[in-house]
Amino acid sequence: THPLLRPLTVRERSFQVEIAERAKKENTLVVIPTGLGKTVIAVLVAADLMKKGKILMLAPTRPLVLQHHASFEAMLIMESSTILTGKVSPDKRISLWQETHAIFSTPQVVRNDLVRERYSLEDVALIIFDEAHRAVGDYAYVEIAEFYSNQRKEPLILGLTASPGSKKSKIEEVMENIHITNVEARMRQDDDVVDYDRMVQGGANPGNGGSPSPARGPLL
């Protein structure tokens, strides 16, 4: 159990822990069905990286951003956290960025601030891209990942998705766009997931947010 995890909020599953351990070492895309605990993996990785710098969690919509912030607050002892939205003035966003250790935002806000050089990603130890399959074309995730790789000496990226797309070319594009070098994929029928999934389907609460299991090897 990590000292920054709040007691009795996370029942660690072996598959979550294994994926998190790999994700602490290299840019990783986690592919797990909805309801099996991608957020728990993100929390486990963030707990270890917080000592190295800021944590930036990005999600496509404001409701998702709020949900992730609430989940992190419930499971993780954070020095300070904030939600950045376009409704906050640019000057206020700059001060919040400078003062806060864990930042939750939609990607458009961060991308626009980076383009205008309001702040830098050089102090960010980990960026988490939720719904990472969106990182194609001109979606803001792509540009943020590029800024990050240019501004941070040792960038670490964690992508989360339940639906990476069935085409190999789409998955490869996502991996290239957010600089992924490792893919951890689990399915409901995997041995290390199936017992947990039965608990979830049966309405049990096996801990805050399900968990994924260790990588079964590359997705590609």
Protein Blocks (a to p, Z undefined) as FASTA:
>chain_A
ZZkbcghkaccdfklmmmmmmmmmpccdddddehilpmmmmmmmmmmmmmnoccddddfb
fklmmmmmmmmmmmpccfbdcdddfkbcfklmmmmmmmpmbdcddfklmmmmmmnopacc
klpmbdcdehkllmgcjbfklmmmmmmmmmpmbacdddddfbgojafklmmmmmmmnopa
bdcdddfklmklmmmmmmmmnopaebehiaddddebjfZZ
